Amino acid sequence: MKKLQIITLAAILLFSTHHITPTLNSFGVSDIFPTKSDDNDTFDLRIAEEMLGGQQLNIKGRHVTNLKLQDILNFIPRIDAYFENLLNTQNHNPHDFKIAQLAIIDVQKAKKMLRPQDVSADDEHDLRLALGAITTKINGYFHDDNVEPEDYL
């Protein structure tokens, strides 16, 4: 009986401390793949690591207070550099290309998490231009019309 309690306690402690830690590649793009059951949590973790340097998101509702549009704009060139690097390598791993597509979804989700009062019309225009350019480039490679989160769940 005592052994069963110890084993149960050890299992509970093991699962309660289990935490997905993202690893960022040299371009600062996370390699965690979301699953249907932890979609928002995983994308929140990816966004925090990629755009806030590991700082936790301050989420109130589905809006954040510590993520700024400039953080998102700074991340987009890293996606572009990562994708260009993939195109210039001889071994084209499909897993790596999906990471580039997930990074675009991270930007789309992060944009929706911004508070409306934190984004001006000019900022929105800058983001739309930067995101549109990289999305067109990646979608053109895959011959896709659109990158959607549902494609990965």
C-alpha positions in Angstrom: 0.0 0.0 0.0 2.8 2.4 0.9 4.6 1.6 -2.3 1.5 2.4 -4.3 1.1 5.8 -2.6 4.8 6.6 -3.3 4.5 5.6 -6.9 1.3 7.7 -7.3 2.9 10.7 -5.6 6.0 10.4 -7.8 3.8 10.2 -11.0 1.8 13.2 -9.9 5.0 15.2 -9.2 6.5 14.2 -12.5 3.4 15.2 -14.6 2.9 18.4 -12.7 6.4 19.6 -13.4 6.3 18.5 -17.0 6.6 21.6 -19.1 7.2 22.1 -22.7 10.3 24.3 -23.2 10.7 25.7 -26.6 14.1 25.6 -28.2 14.8 28.4 -30.6 17.0 27.8 -33.6 19.8 30.2 -34.6 17.2 32.4 -36.3 15.0 32.7 -33.1 12.2 30.6 -34.4 10.6 28.0 -32.1 10.5 24.3 -33.1 7.5 23.3 -31.0 4.5 21.9 -32.9 1.1 22.6 -31.5 -1.5 19.9 -31.0 -5.2 20.3 -30.9 -5.5 19.9 -27.2 -3.0 22.6 -26.3 -3.3 25.0 -29.2 -3.5 28.3 -27.4 -1.1 27.4 -24.7 1.5 26.2 -27.2 1.1 29.2 -29.5 1.3 31.5 -26.4 4.5 29.8 -25.4 5.9 30.1 -28.9 5.0 33.7 -29.1 6.6 34.5 -25.7 9.8 32.8 -26.6 10.1 34.2 -30.1 8.9 37.8 -29.6 9.5 38.5 -25.9 12.7 36.6 -25.4 11.1 34.1 -23.0 9.2 36.7 -20.9 5.8 35.4 -20.0 2.8 37.0 -21.8 0.6 39.2 -19.6 -2.7 38.0 -20.9 -5.9 39.8 -19.9 -8.8 38.2 -21.8 -7.1 37.3 -25.1 -5.2 40.6 -25.3 -1.7 41.1 -24.0 -0.2 44.1 -22.2 3.5 43.5 -22.6 3.7 42.5 -26.3 4.2 45.4 -28.6 3.8 45.7 -32.4 7.5 46.5 -32.7 8.2 43.0 -31.2 6.2 41.4 -34.0 7.8 43.6 -36.6 11.2 42.6 -35.4 10.4 38.9 -35.6 9.2 39.0 -39.3 12.8 39.5 -40.7 13.9 36.5 -38.7 11.3 34.3 -40.4 12.5 35.6 -43.7 16.1 34.9 -42.9 15.2 31.4 -41.7 13.2 30.6 -44.8 16.0 31.9 -47.1 18.4 29.7 -45.3 16.2 26.7 -45.8 16.0 27.5 -49.5 19.8 27.7 -49.8 20.5 24.4 -48.1 20.8 21.1 -50.0 18.8 19.0 -47.6 15.2 20.3 -47.7 13.5 18.9 -44.6 9.7 19.3 -44.7 9.7 19.6 -40.9 11.8 22.7 -41.1 9.5 24.3 -43.7 6.5 23.6 -41.4 8.3 25.6 -38.7 8.4 28.6 -41.1 4.7 28.2 -41.7 4.1 28.0 -37.9 6.1 31.2 -37.4 3.7 33.0 -39.7 0.8 31.7 -37.7 2.6 33.0 -34.6 2.7 36.4 -36.1 -1.0 36.3 -37.0 -2.0 35.1 -33.5 0.2 37.7 -31.9 -1.3 40.5 -34.0 -4.8 39.4 -32.8 -3.6 39.5 -29.2 -2.6 43.2 -29.3 -4.9 45.6 -27.7 -6.6 47.9 -30.4 -5.5 51.0 -28.6 -1.8 50.0 -29.0 -1.9 49.8 -32.8 -2.2 52.9 -35.0 -3.3 52.8 -38.6 0.3 53.3 -39.8 1.5 50.5 -37.6 -1.2 48.2 -38.9 -0.2 49.1 -42.5 3.5 48.4 -41.8 2.6 45.0 -40.3 0.3 44.1 -43.1 3.1 44.9 -45.7 5.8 43.0 -43.8 3.6 40.0 -43.1 2.1 40.0 -46.6 5.6 39.8 -48.2 6.8 36.8 -46.2 3.5 35.0 -46.4 3.5 35.4 -50.2 7.0 34.1 -50.4 6.3 31.0 -48.2 2.9 30.3 -49.7 4.4 30.6 -53.2 7.0 27.9 -52.3 4.3 25.5 -51.1 1.8 26.5 -53.8 -0.7 27.2 -51.1 -3.3 30.0 -51.2 -3.2 30.5 -47.4 -1.5 29.3 -44.3 -4.1 28.4 -41.7 -3.6 27.1 -38.1 -6.1 24.3 -38.9 -3.5 22.8 -41.3 -1.3 21.8 -38.4 -3.8 20.5 -35.9 
